[in-house]
Amino acid sequence: MGLATESQFHVLAVDDSIIDRKLIERLLKTSSYQVTTVDSGSKALEFLGLNEDKHRDPNQLSFSPNNHQQEVEVNLIITDYCMPGMTGYDLLKKVKESSSLRNIPVVIMSSENVPSRINRCLEEGAEEFFLKPVRLCDVNKLKPHMMKTKCKENQDNQENPEEDVQPQPQQQQQSNNNKRKAMEEGLSPDRTRPRFGGGLTVASN
């Protein structure tokens, strides 16, 4: 039964090394997670829907074309730190700067134990920093972060209807202003007197 719930979690793994990518994919699948792997930060952003380069050919992506970001929800991103072009730290910043993605937990992994680098990533919002080679006990730490995000999403969904109602007072205020203006115009002496006077003459005849 536990496996059924875990298989609902989808992890995006980002690593330019095919060996490390295969290793993390195997560990995640052993833990019954759905896995999508890409070999660069820019491809990860494309998969997530943050297209850095909109003119790129989608056929060049290394993940399966069936996995469109509209259909697949990503529950966690695990990324290598040292990658050409866009580092794991750069990818982390892009995700946390995006209003639609910032709630996705990001885990950084690196073969180098550099305390300043680890601290910088954690300060930027990374949930964990794993040293390579990543082990099964590391992967076991991922689930609580995904569970936390699921709970947060459910809360947000419950709050959304209230957010939809909020703009109405402003609209109401506008319509009240319009009514007031119409009343003031309607009561203006220049407009009412001739009409009122005309009504009296008709009545007297």
Phi, psi and chi 1 to 4 in degrees:
 res  aa     phi    psi   chi1   chi2   chi3   chi4
   1 MET       -  -39.2  -72.7  168.4   67.5      -
   2 GLY   -61.2  -34.4      -      -      -      -
   3 LEU   -65.7  -35.5  -67.7  178.7      -      -
   4 ALA   -62.3  -41.1      -      -      -      -
   5 THR   -72.1  -38.8   52.4      -      -      -
   6 GLU   -66.7  -33.3  -74.0  179.0   13.7      -
   7 SER   -68.3  -14.5   65.2      -      -      -
   8 GLN   -74.6  -18.8  -66.9  170.1    9.8      -
   9 PHE   -80.0  134.6  -69.0  122.0      -      -
  10 HIS  -118.3  123.8  178.1 -137.2      -      -
  11 VAL  -111.4  132.8  179.6      -      -      -
  12 LEU   -99.6  114.8  176.5   61.2      -      -
  13 ALA  -103.4  129.6      -      -      -      -
  14 VAL  -123.1  118.1 -169.7      -      -      -
  15 ASP  -160.2  132.9 -157.8  -45.0      -      -
  16 ASP   -78.0  -14.0   60.2  -48.2      -      -
  17 SER   -90.6  120.1  160.0      -      -      -
  18 ILE   -63.9  -32.9 -171.3  165.3      -      -
  19 ILE   -66.7  -48.5  -63.9  167.7      -      -
  20 ASP   -64.7  -35.8  -70.8  -18.2      -      -
  21 ARG   -64.1  -43.9 -149.0  161.3   55.0 -118.8
  22 LYS   -65.4  -38.2  -68.9  -69.8 -179.3 -170.8
  23 LEU   -64.6  -49.2  171.5   64.8      -      -
  24 ILE   -67.1  -34.3 -167.5   69.5      -      -
  25 GLU   -63.3  -43.4 -178.4  178.6   14.3      -
  26 ARG   -64.4  -42.6 -162.7  173.3   75.6 -127.7
  27 LEU   -63.5  -41.5  -72.6  171.1      -      -
  28 LEU   -67.8  -39.7  -70.3  165.1      -      -
  29 LYS   -70.3  -32.6  -75.8 -174.3  173.0  174.4
  30 THR   -60.8  -33.4  -59.5      -      -      -
  31 SER   -87.6   10.9  -61.1      -      -      -
  32 SER    68.8   26.5  -58.6      -      -      -
  33 TYR   -90.9  151.1  -63.7  126.3      -      -
  34 GLN   -77.6  139.0  -64.8  176.9  -11.8      -
  35 VAL  -130.7  135.6 -170.4      -      -      -
  36 THR  -122.4  131.0  -62.4      -      -      -
  37 THR  -114.4  139.7   58.8      -      -      -
  38 VAL  -133.8  160.0  -67.6      -      -      -
  39 ASP  -105.0   10.1   60.5    8.6      -      -
  40 SER  -158.4  159.6   70.3      -      -      -
  41 GLY   -64.3  -37.4      -      -      -      -
  42 SER   -66.1  -37.0   56.7      -      -      -
  43 LYS   -70.1  -32.3  -73.9  177.8 -176.4  173.7
  44 ALA   -63.4  -43.0      -      -      -      -
  45 LEU   -65.3  -37.5  -70.3  178.2      -      -
  46 GLU   -62.7  -43.1  -82.3 -172.8   69.9      -
  47 PHE   -64.0  -36.0 -178.6   76.7      -      -
  48 LEU   -79.2   -9.2  -67.1  163.0      -      -
  49 GLY    98.1    1.4      -      -      -      -
  50 LEU   -96.3   80.5  -79.6 -176.9      -      -
  51 ASN   -74.3  112.6  -68.2   -4.3      -      -
  52 GLU   -69.7  -44.1  -70.3  -80.2  -72.7      -
  53 ASP  -121.6  103.9 -176.8   -3.7      -      -
  54 LYS   -75.7  -11.2  -67.6  177.3 -178.8  173.1
  55 HIS   -94.1    1.6  -55.5  -66.3      -      -
  56 ARG   -72.1  149.7  -81.6 -172.8   62.5  177.8
  57 ASP   -75.9  119.3 -179.2   -1.3      -      -
  58 PRO   -62.8  -20.5   17.0  -26.6      -      -
  59 ASN   -70.1  -13.7  -63.5  -35.5      -      -
  60 GLN   -82.5   -7.3  -68.4  176.4   -8.4      -
  61 LEU   -69.6  146.3  -56.9 -178.5      -      -
  62 SER   -87.2   -8.1   63.5      -      -      -
  63 PHE   -93.9  165.5   52.8   79.5      -      -
  64 SER   -63.2  132.0  164.4      -      -      -
  65 PRO   -64.4  -14.7   18.3  -27.5      -      -
  66 ASN   -71.3  -22.2  -63.8  -33.1      -      -
  67 ASN   -88.3   78.8  -70.3  -18.0      -      -
  68 HIS   -82.2  146.6  -63.0  -58.8      -      -
  69 GLN   -65.0  -23.4   75.1  -89.5    6.2      -
  70 GLN   -68.8  -30.6  -67.9   91.4  -20.2      -
  71 GLU   -93.1  -30.2  -62.4  166.4   13.7      -
  72 VAL  -106.8  121.9 -177.3      -      -      -
  73 GLU   -90.0  129.7  179.6 -167.4    4.6      -
  74 VAL   -96.2  124.5  173.1      -      -      -
  75 ASN   -96.0  -19.1  -56.3  111.0      -      -
  76 LEU  -161.6  145.7 -176.3  135.0      -      -
  77 ILE  -115.7  127.8  -59.2  162.3      -      -
  78 ILE  -118.4  123.2 -175.8  163.0      -      -
  79 THR  -133.8  144.9  176.1      -      -      -
  80 ASP   -68.4  149.9 -175.2   26.3      -      -
  81 TYR   -80.3  -51.6 -177.5   91.2      -      -
  82 CYS   -89.6  105.0  -69.4      -      -      -
  83 MET  -140.0  146.5  -65.5 -174.3  -68.6      -
  84 PRO   -67.4  147.6   20.6  -28.8      -      -
  85 GLY    84.1  -84.1      -      -      -      -
  86 MET  -116.3  119.1 -176.9 -176.0  -67.3      -
  87 THR   -76.1  168.9   66.3      -      -      -
  88 GLY   -61.6  -33.3      -      -      -      -
  89 TYR   -65.7  -42.0  177.8   73.3      -      -
  90 ASP   -61.8  -42.7  -65.1  -26.8      -      -
  91 LEU   -63.8  -43.4  175.1   58.7      -      -
  92 LEU   -55.9  -46.5  167.6   68.7      -      -
  93 LYS   -63.0  -42.0  -75.6 -174.5   71.5  174.6
  94 LYS   -61.6  -42.5  -66.7  -84.5 -174.6 -168.8
  95 VAL   -65.6  -45.4  168.9      -      -      -
  96 LYS   -71.8  -22.0  -65.8  -54.8  173.0 -174.7
  97 GLU   -82.3  -14.5  -75.2  165.8    5.5      -
  98 SER   -88.8  127.6  164.4      -      -      -
  99 SER   -65.1  -30.2   55.9      -      -      -
 100 SER   -84.7  -19.8   57.5      -      -      -
 101 LEU  -112.1  -12.2  -56.3  176.6      -      -
 102 ARG   -60.1  -21.9   68.6  162.5   70.2  106.4
 103 ASN   -81.2   -9.1  -73.0  -25.6      -      -
 104 ILE   -73.6  124.0  -59.6  175.4      -      -
 105 PRO   -64.6  139.5  -13.9   26.3      -      -
 106 VAL  -121.0  130.7 -180.0      -      -      -
 107 VAL  -118.1  131.7  171.7      -      -      -
 108 ILE  -102.7  142.6  -50.3  -75.5      -      -
 109 MET  -129.5  146.0   46.5 -171.8  178.9      -
 110 SER  -153.8  149.2  175.3      -      -      -
 111 SER   -84.1   -9.7   52.8      -      -      -
 112 GLU  -108.2  129.5  -62.4  171.4   23.6      -
 113 ASN   -92.2   87.8 -173.2   -3.5      -      -
 114 VAL  -114.9  104.3 -177.4      -      -      -
 115 PRO   -53.1  -41.5  -26.7   34.6      -      -
 116 SER   -63.4  -37.7   59.2      -      -      -
 117 ARG   -67.4  -44.3 -179.8 -176.2  -67.5  174.6
 118 ILE   -60.8  -47.4  -64.3  169.6      -      -
 119 ASN   -61.6  -40.1  -70.0  -24.7      -      -
 120 ARG   -62.7  -42.8 -167.4  167.2   59.2  148.4
 121 CYS   -66.5  -42.2  -70.0      -      -      -
 122 LEU   -66.7  -37.3  -65.7  174.3      -      -
 123 GLU   -66.9  -32.0  -76.6  168.6    9.1      -
 124 GLU   -77.7  -10.3 -165.7   60.4   43.8      -
 125 GLY   121.1    4.2      -      -      -      -
 126 ALA   -66.0  141.7      -      -      -      -
 127 GLU   -78.9  -38.9  -56.6  -68.9  -19.6      -
 128 GLU  -144.4  161.2  -58.6  -86.5   -2.4      -
 129 PHE  -133.1  109.2 -163.8  108.2      -      -
 130 PHE   -99.0  140.1  -65.2  152.6      -      -
 131 LEU   -90.0  136.8  -71.4  175.8      -      -
 132 LYS   -78.2  152.5  -69.8 -177.9  174.5 -178.2
 133 PRO   -72.4  137.5   26.8  -32.1      -      -
 134 VAL   -68.3  137.7  175.5      -      -      -
 135 ARG  -113.6  170.0  -65.9  161.3  -63.4  168.6
 136 LEU   -62.3  -35.5 -167.0   56.0      -      -
 137 CYS   -65.5  -28.6   62.5      -      -      -
 138 ASP   -68.9  -45.4  -65.8  -36.7      -      -
 139 VAL   -61.6  -32.7  170.4      -      -      -
 140 ASN   -63.8  -20.2  -69.1  -21.1      -      -
 141 LYS   -79.1   -9.3  -64.5  176.3 -174.3  175.2
 142 LEU   -76.6  -34.7  -58.3  179.1      -      -
 143 LYS   -57.4  -46.0 -169.7  179.0  176.6 -174.9
 144 PRO   -56.9  -35.5  -22.9   31.8      -      -
 145 HIS   -66.7  -38.2  -61.3  -56.9      -      -
 146 MET   -72.3  -37.5  -69.7 -172.1  -94.3      -
 147 MET   -62.7  -41.1  -66.6  -67.7  -71.9      -
 148 LYS   -61.4  -41.7 -166.9  168.1   61.4 -180.0
 149 THR   -67.1  -39.3  -49.2      -      -      -
 150 LYS   -59.2  -44.7  -80.5  -80.3 -174.5 -168.0
 151 CYS   -62.3  -42.1  -65.4      -      -      -
 152 LYS   -64.0  -40.2 -159.8  179.1  -72.8 -178.1
 153 GLU   -63.1  -42.5  -82.7  173.5   14.2      -
 154 ASN   -62.5  -40.2  -68.6  -21.4      -      -
 155 GLN   -63.0  -44.2  -76.7  177.5   -9.9      -
 156 ASP   -61.2  -41.5  -70.2  -13.3      -      -
 157 ASN   -63.5  -36.4  -69.8  -20.3      -      -
 158 GLN   -71.1  -31.8  -73.0  170.3   -1.8      -
 159 GLU   -80.7  -20.3  -71.1  167.4    9.6      -
 160 ASN   -55.3  -44.5  -83.2  -14.5      -      -
 161 PRO   -56.7  -36.1  -25.2   32.3      -      -
 162 GLU   -65.6  -37.6  -68.4  175.8   16.4      -
 163 GLU   -64.9  -33.3  -71.0  170.8    9.3      -
 164 ASP   -67.5  -28.9  -66.0  -20.2      -      -
 165 VAL   -78.8  -26.0  175.7      -      -      -
 166 GLN   -55.2  -41.6  -78.4  174.8   -3.5      -
 167 PRO   -64.0  -18.5  -20.7   31.4      -      -
 168 GLN   -60.2  -43.5  -73.3 -176.6   -0.5      -
 169 PRO   -54.0  -36.6  -26.7   32.7      -      -
 170 GLN   -64.6  -43.4  -68.8  179.0  -18.9      -
 171 GLN   -63.6  -39.8  -67.6  167.2    0.4      -
 172 GLN   -61.8  -42.7 -149.0  171.4   -6.0      -
 173 GLN   -61.0  -42.3 -162.9  175.1   -8.1      -
 174 GLN   -61.0  -46.4  -86.7 -174.7  -24.3      -
 175 SER   -66.0  -34.9   65.7      -      -      -
 176 ASN   -62.7  -43.2  -73.5  -13.9      -      -
 177 ASN   -60.3  -42.4  -70.4  -17.1      -      -
 178 ASN   -63.2  -42.1  -68.0  -17.6      -      -
 179 LYS   -62.3  -44.3  -81.1 -179.3 -165.3  167.7
 180 ARG   -60.1  -42.9 -162.8  179.1  -58.0  130.4
 181 LYS   -63.7  -42.7 -166.6 -176.1  -73.5 -176.6
 182 ALA   -63.4  -39.9      -      -      -      -
 183 MET   -64.9  -43.5  -77.6  172.1   68.4      -
 184 GLU   -62.4  -41.4  -75.0  167.7    2.9      -
 185 GLU   -66.4  -40.4  -72.7  172.1    2.2      -
 186 GLY   -65.2  -33.2      -      -      -      -
 187 LEU   -87.8   -3.0  -67.4  172.3      -      -
 188 SER   -62.8  132.2  109.0      -      -      -
 189 PRO   -57.3  -36.6  -16.6   23.8      -      -
 190 ASP   -60.0  -33.4  -60.8  -24.6      -      -
 191 ARG   -90.1  -36.4  -68.9 -166.9 -179.4 -171.1
 192 THR   -79.0  -37.4   49.7      -      -      -
 193 ARG   -62.4  -50.3  -84.0 -175.8 -170.6  150.5
 194 PRO   -58.5  -41.2  -22.7   31.5      -      -
 195 ARG   -64.3  -44.0 -108.9 -159.4  -29.6 -108.3
 196 PHE   -65.1  -44.4 -168.7   66.6      -      -
 197 GLY   -61.7  -41.9      -      -      -      -
 198 GLY   -60.8  -38.4      -      -      -      -
 199 GLY   -63.4  -37.4      -      -      -      -
 200 LEU   -68.6  -42.0  -78.9  174.5      -      -
 201 THR   -62.1  -40.6   29.0      -      -      -
 202 VAL   -62.9  -42.6  172.6      -      -      -
 203 ALA   -64.7  -39.9      -      -      -      -
 204 SER   -67.8  -31.8   63.0      -      -      -
 205 ASN   -70.4      -  -71.5  -22.2      -      -
